[in-house]
Amino acid sequence: MSKVTFYPSGKSGDVPEKKSLLEAAQFLGVPLPHECGGFASCSTCRVVVIEGHENLTGIEFEEEDMMDLAALLPPHRLACQAKILGDVTVQIPGESKAIKP
């Protein structure tokens, strides 16, 4: 189990490893848009990784392609593609009370 924290809500909890950040958000009751259903084809589930970059799987082709189309650079990740390998803290962009990494 890994601790995943979402800002600006501050909700956190233990989530099984190998789950995506999107699955973690759903598990913890954190609203996170995902218009394409989690298939890396819309970029609405984007998050900013504040801590724990090394505790996520690497960016694969589908995610990299969508991030290029959406003009996103790390520390952004698509929550539907980033799998958890350890403790991670992320920010959901565009919400009020957002913190800066």
N, C-alpha and C positions, 0 to 999 in steps of 0.2 A: 504494500500500500504506500502511496505517496501523497503528501499534502499538497493540495492545489488551492490557490487563493485567487479570487477574482475581484478586481477593483473596477468601479468605485464602490461597489456594494460591500466589499470586505468579507463576503461569504467565503468560507474555506471549509475543507474537510478532506478526509482520507478517501482516495480513489484508487481502484486497482490499476497497477501498471499495465501498459499496452493499450489502455483506453485512450481515445482522442480527447483533446481539450473540449470539443463540442459535447461528447458523451459525459465528460466530467461536469460541464455546466448544467446539462440536463439532470444528472444525478444529484447535484447540489441545489437544484431549483433556481439557477441563475439564468434569466432570459438572455438568449444569444440568437440573433437572427441567423437563419440558414435557409435562404430561399430555394436553393437547389437540392436540399435534402441531404447535404453532406458529401457531394460528389466533386468538389473542387471546380465547379463551373460557374460560380457567381461572385465570390469573394465577400459576401455579406457576413460571414462568420469571422472576419479578421479580428485579431487581437494583437496587442503589443506585449511582448515578453519583457517583463521588468527584471525578474530574477529566474535563473534556472535554465538558460538557453541550452546548456550542456545536458540537461535532463529531458530533452525532447528528441525525437527521431529527427534525422536530417531532412532537408527539403528535397523532395523527389520531383520528377519532371512535371506532373500534373499541377502540383502546387506552384512550382516555379513559373510555369507558363501563365497561370491565372494571376499570380502576383505581378508578373511583367505587364499583363494586360491592364491591371488595376493600378499600375505605377506604385506598387508597394515594395519597400525594401526592408530587410531585417532592421530592427527587431520585430517587425510585423510577421505574423504567421497566420495561416488559415487554420482555425480551430478544428475543422473537420479532418485535417490531414496530419496535424502535429500529435504524435502519440507520446504518452507520458512514460518516462523512464525513471523519474525521481521528482523531488519537490520543485514546484513551479509557481511563480506569481505572475499573473497577467492582468492587463488593463483592457477593458472593452472600450474602444475609442468612440467618441461622439456622445457619450453620456455625460450628464452634469456631474460636477464635483470630480472630474477626471484629474488624475495625478500625472505628472510628467516623469518619464523614466530617467 
